[in-house]
């Protein structure tokens, strides 16, 4: 049954895929190779002077690289499809389990938090009949929180008015002091120095300092103008080379990012599969030894000495735990999210809705007891969950041992693996022979390609006028007076006769 039919036959129907939202935002952009003639340093006009020949490179090597890259992309698509399917099933089971735990925990919490507190609340709120009816079915610590929230605005307004009263008192006191100072100045005018005179002296000193700074800035500006004039004379020669080299560095960086992004999950998956393969090989070897011992015990004991097979050393508990741990990238992400949620919950324990510090303690005092009870319940649930997980692991282990029993199918599978290894060796030898033959003829291919390039250059310039174009800058910061190249018209050859898109 093909993969697409199996996906359609699932019980859970997935809605139509949104391509814009499914794209990975962290994925690097695909890299497109650039023609050699547009390169500023390695173009044909400069490369013709010193011909570079590489014995290991041939024209077919470029196509082989891109064909291998497309095969890698196709394998990645198939792998992603299977991975999403398995993750979907696993997450559905996990969500059902968590929903059941949440409902059970909510019911327990309601039973613990809401008890028969109606009599206590009536005794506490004897003079307030409306509040007795309102808080009849509410726990005591929540009643205090609710009352604090209802009276929050009034307490806030009271605090604001008290603060405003203190401000007005301070202003009134300052005004009285100013009035007394003015009266003293009126009485003893000749004996005091005015504040305006001191301020005038400070301002004159600041003006002198600013004049010195202004002179220094003017000298710096003149030197920069001279530097710009010198650089403007040489900017024409370096601009195309620097621009092409910059774009080369960007292409190489994007290519490396793309390869790393696509190759990392494949390498991780290869390691996991290699571990599973080793585990299966160990199991099959142990089963084979057990079968051989059983057959040897059924035979008649010969007169000669029969060597007894040594038992393999037992693995410790820690090694077995590490041996059967399987963690995917999504599980690690969920672990990090869970740790972040736990930190936020710890920080939220002592957060209150009141600005008064004296009301925090009674609120926290009632909350700590409830938190301890909740912690105990959560620890018990986690222990039960851990026990279920260990039981599931043991059952899975025993099931694998029973399924992978050595039989005719297993023997046929091992024979098939050995045959495939021999076929692979023959293919590798054939590939080596072909590579040696291609390397021996690489020089002829290079000479042939250079001659074709020269013919194309000759044909491009026949009956065609030169075309001028202006370079479009990527950002507005490059349109500075130091980097203005629009004054000089740049000439380029006409386009190729048969343009091809390598992508």
FENDATA-V106067 format. One record per backbone hydrogen bond with DSSP energy under -1.0 kcal/mol. NH is the residue of the N-H (numbers start at 1). CO is the residue of the C=O. E is the energy in kcal/mol with one decimal. If there is no record, write none. Layout:
# FENDATA-V106067
nh=[NH | NH]
co=[CO | CO]
e=[E | E]
This chain:
# FENDATA-V106067
nh=[6 | 7 | 8 | 9 | 10 | 22 | 39 | 47 | 48 | 49 | 64 | 65 | 66 | 67 | 68 | 69 | 70 | 71 | 72 | 73 | 74 | 75 | 76 | 77 | 78 | 79 | 80 | 81 | 82 | 83 | 84 | 85 | 86 | 87 | 88 | 89 | 90 | 91 | 92 | 93 | 94 | 95 | 96 | 97 | 98 | 99 | 100 | 101 | 102 | 103 | 104 | 105 | 106 | 107 | 108 | 109 | 110 | 111 | 112 | 113 | 114 | 117 | 121 | 122 | 123 | 124 | 125 | 132 | 133 | 134 | 135 | 143 | 144 | 145 | 146 | 147 | 148 | 149 | 150 | 151 | 155 | 156 | 157 | 158 | 159 | 160 | 161 | 162 | 163 | 164 | 165 | 166 | 167 | 168 | 169 | 170 | 171 | 172 | 173 | 174 | 175 | 176 | 177 | 178 | 179 | 180 | 181 | 182 | 183 | 184 | 185 | 186 | 187 | 188 | 198 | 199 | 200 | 201 | 202 | 203 | 204 | 205 | 206 | 207 | 208 | 209 | 210 | 211 | 212 | 213 | 214 | 215 | 216 | 217 | 218 | 219 | 220 | 221 | 222 | 223 | 224 | 225 | 226 | 227 | 228 | 229 | 230 | 231 | 232 | 239 | 242 | 243 | 244 | 245 | 246 | 247 | 248 | 249 | 250 | 251 | 252 | 253 | 254 | 255 | 256 | 257 | 258 | 259 | 260 | 261 | 262 | 263 | 264 | 267 | 268 | 269 | 270 | 271 | 272 | 273 | 274 | 275 | 276 | 277 | 278 | 279 | 280 | 281 | 282 | 283 | 284 | 285 | 286 | 287 | 288 | 289 | 290 | 291 | 292 | 293 | 294 | 295 | 296 | 297 | 298 | 299 | 320 | 321 | 322 | 323 | 324 | 332 | 333 | 334 | 335 | 336 | 337 | 338 | 339 | 340 | 341 | 342 | 343 | 344 | 345 | 346 | 347 | 348 | 360 | 364 | 365 | 366 | 367 | 368 | 371 | 372 | 373 | 374 | 375 | 376 | 377 | 378 | 379 | 380 | 381 | 382 | 383 | 384 | 385 | 386 | 387 | 388 | 389 | 390 | 391 | 392 | 393 | 394 | 395 | 396 | 397 | 398 | 399 | 400 | 401 | 402 | 403 | 404 | 411 | 412 | 413 | 414 | 415 | 416 | 417 | 418 | 419 | 420 | 421 | 422 | 423 | 424 | 425 | 426 | 427 | 428 | 429 | 430 | 431 | 432 | 433 | 434 | 435 | 436 | 437 | 438 | 439 | 440 | 442 | 445 | 446 | 447 | 448 | 449 | 450 | 451 | 452 | 453 | 454 | 455 | 456 | 457 | 458 | 459 | 460 | 461 | 467 | 469 | 479 | 480 | 492]
co=[2 | 3 | 4 | 5 | 7 | 18 | 36 | 43 | 44 | 46 | 60 | 61 | 62 | 63 | 64 | 65 | 66 | 67 | 68 | 69 | 70 | 71 | 72 | 73 | 74 | 75 | 76 | 77 | 78 | 79 | 80 | 81 | 82 | 83 | 84 | 85 | 86 | 87 | 88 | 89 | 90 | 91 | 92 | 93 | 94 | 95 | 96 | 97 | 98 | 99 | 100 | 101 | 102 | 103 | 104 | 105 | 106 | 107 | 108 | 109 | 110 | 115 | 117 | 118 | 119 | 120 | 121 | 128 | 129 | 130 | 131 | 139 | 140 | 141 | 142 | 143 | 144 | 145 | 146 | 147 | 151 | 152 | 153 | 154 | 155 | 156 | 157 | 158 | 159 | 160 | 161 | 162 | 163 | 164 | 165 | 166 | 167 | 168 | 169 | 170 | 171 | 172 | 173 | 174 | 175 | 176 | 177 | 178 | 179 | 180 | 181 | 182 | 183 | 184 | 194 | 195 | 196 | 197 | 198 | 199 | 200 | 201 | 202 | 203 | 204 | 205 | 206 | 207 | 208 | 209 | 210 | 211 | 212 | 213 | 214 | 215 | 216 | 217 | 218 | 219 | 220 | 221 | 222 | 223 | 224 | 225 | 226 | 227 | 228 | 235 | 238 | 239 | 240 | 241 | 242 | 243 | 244 | 245 | 246 | 247 | 248 | 249 | 250 | 251 | 252 | 253 | 254 | 255 | 256 | 257 | 258 | 259 | 260 | 263 | 264 | 265 | 266 | 267 | 268 | 269 | 270 | 271 | 272 | 273 | 274 | 275 | 276 | 277 | 278 | 279 | 280 | 281 | 282 | 283 | 284 | 285 | 286 | 287 | 288 | 289 | 290 | 291 | 292 | 293 | 294 | 295 | 316 | 317 | 318 | 319 | 320 | 328 | 329 | 330 | 331 | 332 | 333 | 334 | 335 | 336 | 337 | 338 | 339 | 340 | 341 | 342 | 343 | 344 | 357 | 360 | 361 | 362 | 363 | 364 | 367 | 368 | 369 | 370 | 371 | 372 | 373 | 374 | 375 | 376 | 377 | 378 | 379 | 380 | 381 | 382 | 383 | 384 | 385 | 386 | 387 | 388 | 389 | 390 | 391 | 392 | 393 | 394 | 395 | 396 | 397 | 398 | 399 | 400 | 407 | 408 | 409 | 410 | 411 | 412 | 413 | 414 | 415 | 416 | 417 | 418 | 419 | 420 | 421 | 422 | 423 | 424 | 425 | 426 | 427 | 428 | 429 | 430 | 431 | 432 | 433 | 434 | 435 | 436 | 439 | 441 | 442 | 443 | 444 | 445 | 446 | 447 | 448 | 449 | 450 | 451 | 452 | 453 | 454 | 455 | 456 | 457 | 492 | 490 | 476 | 478 | 467]
e=[-1.7 | -1.9 | -1.7 | -1.6 | -1.0 | -2.0 | -1.5 | -3.2 | -1.8 | -1.1 | -2.3 | -2.2 | -2.0 | -2.5 | -2.6 | -1.9 | -2.3 | -2.3 | -2.1 | -2.0 | -2.5 | -2.4 | -2.1 | -2.1 | -2.0 | -2.6 | -2.6 | -2.2 | -2.1 | -2.4 | -2.8 | -1.8 | -2.3 | -2.6 | -2.2 | -2.0 | -2.5 | -2.8 | -2.0 | -2.1 | -2.4 | -2.7 | -2.2 | -2.2 | -2.5 | -2.5 | -2.2 | -2.1 | -2.6 | -2.6 | -2.4 | -2.7 | -2.6 | -2.3 | -2.3 | -2.5 | -2.4 | -2.1 | -2.4 | -3.2 | -2.3 | -1.7 | -2.3 | -2.1 | -1.9 | -2.3 | -2.3 | -1.5 | -1.9 | -1.7 | -2.4 | -1.7 | -2.0 | -1.7 | -2.5 | -2.5 | -2.3 | -2.2 | -2.3 | -2.1 | -2.1 | -2.3 | -2.5 | -2.3 | -2.4 | -2.3 | -2.4 | -2.3 | -2.4 | -2.4 | -2.2 | -2.2 | -2.1 | -2.4 | -2.2 | -2.2 | -2.5 | -2.6 | -2.3 | -2.4 | -2.5 | -2.1 | -2.0 | -2.5 | -2.4 | -2.2 | -2.3 | -2.5 | -2.3 | -2.2 | -2.3 | -2.3 | -2.0 | -3.2 | -1.0 | -2.2 | -2.1 | -1.8 | -2.0 | -2.3 | -2.0 | -1.8 | -1.9 | -2.0 | -1.8 | -2.0 | -2.2 | -1.8 | -1.7 | -2.0 | -2.2 | -1.9 | -1.8 | -2.2 | -2.0 | -1.9 | -2.0 | -2.2 | -2.0 | -1.9 | -2.1 | -2.1 | -1.8 | -2.0 | -2.4 | -2.1 | -1.8 | -2.3 | -2.2 | -1.4 | -2.3 | -2.2 | -2.2 | -2.4 | -2.2 | -2.1 | -2.1 | -2.3 | -2.1 | -2.4 | -2.6 | -2.4 | -2.6 | -2.5 | -2.5 | -2.3 | -2.5 | -2.3 | -2.5 | -2.7 | -2.2 | -2.6 | -2.1 | -2.4 | -2.4 | -2.5 | -2.4 | -2.3 | -2.2 | -2.7 | -2.4 | -2.3 | -2.4 | -2.7 | -2.4 | -2.4 | -2.6 | -2.4 | -2.6 | -2.4 | -2.8 | -2.5 | -2.5 | -2.6 | -2.4 | -2.4 | -2.3 | -2.5 | -2.6 | -2.5 | -2.2 | -2.7 | -2.7 | -2.1 | -1.5 | -1.4 | -2.1 | -2.2 | -2.4 | -2.0 | -1.7 | -1.8 | -2.1 | -2.3 | -2.0 | -2.2 | -2.4 | -2.4 | -2.3 | -2.1 | -2.4 | -2.3 | -2.1 | -2.0 | -2.2 | -2.2 | -2.1 | -1.8 | -1.1 | -2.4 | -2.7 | -1.3 | -1.1 | -2.1 | -2.1 | -2.3 | -2.0 | -2.3 | -2.5 | -2.2 | -2.1 | -2.6 | -2.6 | -2.2 | -2.3 | -2.4 | -2.4 | -2.2 | -2.3 | -2.6 | -2.3 | -2.1 | -2.1 | -2.4 | -2.3 | -2.4 | -2.3 | -2.4 | -2.5 | -2.4 | -2.5 | -2.5 | -2.3 | -2.4 | -2.2 | -2.2 | -2.4 | -2.6 | -2.2 | -2.6 | -2.3 | -2.2 | -2.3 | -2.4 | -2.0 | -2.0 | -2.2 | -2.3 | -2.0 | -1.8 | -2.2 | -2.3 | -2.0 | -2.0 | -2.2 | -2.2 | -2.1 | -2.2 | -2.3 | -2.2 | -2.1 | -2.0 | -2.3 | -2.3 | -1.9 | -2.4 | -2.6 | -1.7 | -1.2 | -1.5 | -2.1 | -2.3 | -2.4 | -2.4 | -2.4 | -2.1 | -1.9 | -2.3 | -2.3 | -2.2 | -2.4 | -2.4 | -2.1 | -2.5 | -2.3 | -1.2 | -1.6 | -1.3 | -1.1 | -1.1 | -1.5]
